[in-house]
Amino acid sequence: MQRVTTGVEVTSDVLRLNPQLPAELERLDMRIRYRGHTLDLHLTRDTLTVHGREPGIAPIRLAFKDEVHDFPGGSTRVFDLGK
């Protein structure tokens, strides 16, 4: 469920997210751990929100729609799922 719905994949040093919410679900909330970061993922039909719970730790790299973003600890990023 986690891998398919969120599209979580790790390649090199990048956490890739390619979400596809099944038609039966309106939203999905989950928590994952990656390289010392605890990440809360909130997925709806329109957005994917990633919230890091540990401020001040080293940034990680997130990829969404083939764009790679630096993600500092404790930050929040909202990605638009508009097709």
C-alpha positions, 0 to 999 in steps of 0.5 A, a space after each residue: 500500500 505504502 509503495 504503490 499509493 505514495 510511489 516511494 522509491 529511493 534512488 542514489 541519495 534521493 527519496 522519490 515520491 510519485 503518488 497515485 491515490 486509488 479511486 476508493 480513497 479520498 485521502 491517505 496519511 502516513 509516517 515514514 522514516 528516511 535517513 534520520 527524518 520522520 516524515 508525515 505524508 498527507 495525500 489527497 486528490 489535489 496535493 501531497 504534503 510532506 512535513 519533517 518532524 525534526 528541525 535542525 537536522 541535515 537536509 535530504 533530497 526529495 524528488 517529485 515529478 522529476 524535480 529534485 528539491 532540498 528538504 531541510 529538517 522540520 520543514 513542510 512542502 506541498 506538491 500540487 498533483 494537478 495533472 
